[in-house]
């Protein structure tokens, strides 16, 4: 038998991650995909599908770290049937896709826009003086650092070069799926 699903779409919410008793990560999220076709009369129709995805292991952790609502992804996996008993005692069931591989399709600019809308904002750095030349700013910086005590000189960063803090990422290059 063959059970293979390949989907391209946009995430409908942020990845919800939890951990099993054995410590393995499980991530849940939804994806929206669409299909466009023409009817016999020539009218164009769109059909949008909302599908639940389940990420397992390291893929779940990577998805949780890099993906946000609206991220465009390609997922490859298999269809899974889930059954449970609801709070009212009725038997419930659904189909979902268990993801085996993930490819992030957003460009760098698109993913930065998603990150800025989720709370992380880059700071714009303005030069101190717009009338002086680049060398003039360099000389001012040198004079400022020379006037600092010796223990502060090693940590002194000129205001022109300060940037927003970059979050620390603990991922090996081989683990990134793009």
Secondary structure, 3 states (H helix, E strand, C coil): CCCCEEEEEEECCCCEEEECCCCCEEEEEEEEEEEEEECCCCCEEEEEEEEEEEEECHHHHHHHHHCCCCCEEEEEEEEEEEEEECCCCCEEEEEEEEEEEEEECCCHHHHHHHHHHCCCCCCCCCCCCCCCCHHHHHHHHHHHHHCCCHHHHCCCCCHHHCCCCCCCCCCCHHHCCC
